[in-house]
Amino acid sequence: MPVCVVVVPDNASADGLTQQLRDTDVPLMQCLAIPPEGDAIESVELLSPDVTRAKRQKAMARWLMPFGFLAGVTFTKITTLTTFASFGPWGETLIGGLLGMGSGLMGSYAAAASVDSDNDAGVRILRNRRDEGCWLVLVETPNGIEPPWQVVQRNRPKQVVRLNDL
């Protein structure tokens, strides 16, 4: 979905732009004014690297944990190691699988933390502008529909950052 964030200097500009965008005929998925103070930006998934990273980690864990379990069971069966032999043949196999599953979980954290999003540079710019005291107006439209650029330009924004299509 096409997403752009408009940087405006104050609350009045943000409220005016938000109202003008909602009054247009262009369908909007989201039109949200984000103040420079508080933690409102952290609740917006597109502008919060921590939320994005946590979502990516959960998605990766869904795949890595089952494969880790299978790898642990396989490793236990094909090697002649008897590390957990006191638990019996099935217990040893189960413990190997659980250790593999734990490895998959740890791998999902490491992999999610090491991958940068395509929008990281744009998000960093926007977070810096917010820290400078500017208001952000997030505009998201459905696929194939451009935001109403004439309305945006009429309000003379400080900056417009277009995030990659999601």
N, C-alpha and C positions, 0 to 999 in steps of 0.2 A: 504494500500500500504506500502511495506517495505520502511522505511526511516532511513537513518543514516547520521550523521554529523561527518565529519572528521576535526580534529583540527590540523592545520599546523602552523609553526612559522612565515612565511612571505609571501609576495605577490607573489614572484617567485614560491614558492612551491605550493601556491593555484592555480596560473595560469597553472602551469605544470600539476598538478593533474587533474584540470578541463579539460584540453585539452586531456590528456591521457584517461580519462573516456569517453569523447565524441567520441574518436577514436575506442573504443571497439565495439564489435558486440552486446553487451547487450543494450536492449532498455531502455532509461532513460526518466522518466516523467519530471524530473527536475534535473539540475546540476547547482548549483549556488554558487559562491564564495562571502562570506560576509566579508567586511573589518572590522577591529577593531574600526575604527572611524566613526562617522556619525550615522545616524538613519536608515541605510539600514536594520538592523535586525528587526526594528519595522514594516516594510512592508511585512515581511515573516510571514504568518499566523501561521505556525507550531512553530515558535520561539518567538511569541509575545503573552504573556498572556492576554494583554488588547484586542487585536483583537479577540482572542478566546472567551473571556468573553462577548464581545459585540455581537458576532455571536450567542452565546448560549442564551443571553438575548433576542435577536430578535426572535429566534425560540420558546422560552418559551412564549413570549408575544403573539405570534400567537395563542397559545392554551389557555392561561390563561385569556386573555381579553374577548373573547366570553363567556367562562364559567363564568367569573365574572359578565358579563352583565346579563346572565340568572339567576345567583344566586341573584343578586340585585333585578331583577324583581320578582323572586319567593319570596324573603324575604319581599318585599313590599306588595305583594298580600296576603301572609299567616299570616302576623302580623296585628294587629289592630292599629299600630302606624300611626299617621297622621302628620308626621313631615312636609311634603310638601303639605298639603291638599289645600293650597291656589292656587295651580297650577291645580287643578281638578284631577279626578281619573286617566286619562291618563298621565297627566304631572307628577303626583306623581310617577307613575310606571316607566316612562321614566327616571326621575331623580334618582330613586333607581337603575335602570339598569346602568346608566352612572357612578354612584358612585361605583357600583360593578366592572365595567370595569376599573375604575381608580385603584381599589384595585388589580385587576389582573395585571395591568401594574407595580404597585409597587412591587407586589409579584415576578414578573419576574426578576426585578433588584436584589431583595434580594436573590432569589434562584440561579441566575447566579453567584453572587458574592460568595456564600457559597460553591459551588461545585468546587473541584479541579480536574484538568485534570489528566489522567494517566501519561502524559508526563512532569508534572511539575518539578519533581526532575531532569530529564535529561535536561530540558530547563534551569533550574537554574545553573546547572554545565556548560552548554555551554555559558550562558551569563557571568558567572564569568571568563571563559577562554577568552572570547572576551574582557572583561574589562582588562585582563592582557596583551593584545596586540596581541593575536593570531588571525589568520584568520580562518574562518569556511567555509567548503565546504559541502553544503547540497546535498545529493544524494538520489533521490527518484526513485524507479523502479515500474513497474506494479505488480499487485498481482501475487504471485507465482514465481517471478523472483528475485533472489538474486543479490545484487550489485556485481560488479567485485572485489572481495576481494583481488585477487593477485595484481591488479593494485594499490589498496589502500595500501597494505602492502609494496610494492616496494618503495613507497614514504616516508616510515618511519614517519608516523604521530605521533604527540604528544599523541593523544587520539582519539578514535573512540567511539562515543555514538550512540547506536541504540535506536531510539525512538520506542515506541510500534506501532505495525501495526495499521494503521488507517482504 
